[in-house]
Structure formats: structure tokens, C-alpha cells
Amino acid sequence: MITSSGAVCDVCGHYILPLNPDEKVNLFGVKGIDRELCCHNKCKESVLSCGKDWEKLPHGPLRKVFEENTGSLSA
């Protein structure tokens, strides 16, 4: 999400600090979520590698949304 203080990764919840010229805000969408999401490079790899298995996502806002909407008790 983009806040007044900068971009926050929707996957891990940390600010995206493009201090490294290779780092950037990556935009993506998820079926069932009506807004555009953003993540930094490391979390982009996590999203791409998890496929459709949301339980492989790192703990953070996106995983929490899936847990809340599937009734999972995963920690």
C-alpha cells in the first residue's frame, strides 16, 4: 500500500526503501482483492514461488487476509 510516508509491502508489512537502485515497488493483483497490491523485490519472489499455496507466503498482511478468510489456524 502507498502511504503518506512511502510504500509499504503488502506481503511482509515493511516499508519499501529503494536505497539500492535495483530495489523497486512491484505492483501486483490477487484474485478476490479489489485493489492493486505492492511489494519489494524479495517478497515478489515469495509471491511468485508460492503459486496458489498461500500458506507458503511469509507472515504479513497478505497471508493474514488469507488466514482470516479461510478459517485457518496456522501460526
C-alpha positions in Angstrom: 0.0 0.0 0.0 1.1 3.5 -0.6 1.0 5.7 2.5 2.0 9.4 3.1 5.3 8.0 4.5 6.0 5.9 1.4 5.2 2.4 0.1 4.5 -0.5 2.5 4.9 -4.0 1.3 1.5 -5.8 1.3 3.3 -9.1 1.7 5.6 -8.6 4.7 4.3 -5.2 6.0 7.7 -3.4 6.0 8.4 -0.1 4.2 9.9 -0.4 0.7 13.1 1.6 0.9 14.6 1.8 -2.6 18.0 2.8 -1.3 19.5 0.2 -3.6 18.9 1.2 -7.3 17.8 -2.4 -8.0 15.0 -2.3 -5.4 11.6 -1.1 -6.6 8.0 -1.1 -5.8 6.4 -4.1 -7.6 2.7 -3.9 -8.3 0.5 -7.0 -8.5 -3.0 -8.2 -8.1 -4.7 -11.1 -6.3 -8.0 -12.6 -7.3 -10.6 -11.5 -4.8 -8.8 -8.4 -3.6 -10.2 -5.3 -5.3 -7.1 -3.1 -5.1 -3.6 -3.1 -6.5 -1.0 -4.5 -4.1 2.7 -3.7 -3.9 5.8 -5.5 -2.6 9.5 -5.2 -2.7 11.8 -7.5 -4.7 12.4 -10.1 -2.0 8.6 -10.5 -1.4 7.9 -10.6 -5.2 10.0 -13.8 -5.3 8.0 -15.2 -2.4 4.7 -14.4 -4.2 5.8 -15.9 -7.5 7.2 -19.1 -5.9 4.2 -19.8 -3.6 1.9 -20.4 -6.6 -1.6 -20.9 -5.4 -0.5 -22.1 -1.9 -0.9 -19.0 0.2 0.5 -20.9 3.3 3.9 -20.6 1.7 3.7 -16.8 1.9 5.8 -15.1 4.7 3.9 -13.9 7.7 2.5 -10.5 7.0 -0.6 -8.6 5.8 -1.4 -10.7 2.7 -1.1 -14.0 4.5 -3.2 -12.7 7.3 -6.0 -11.9 4.8 -5.9 -15.4 3.5 -5.9 -16.9 7.0 -8.9 -14.8 8.1 -10.9 -15.7 5.0 -10.2 -19.4 5.0 -10.6 -20.0 8.8 -7.1 -21.4 9.1 -5.5 -21.6 12.5 -1.9 -21.6 11.1 0.6 -19.7 13.1 
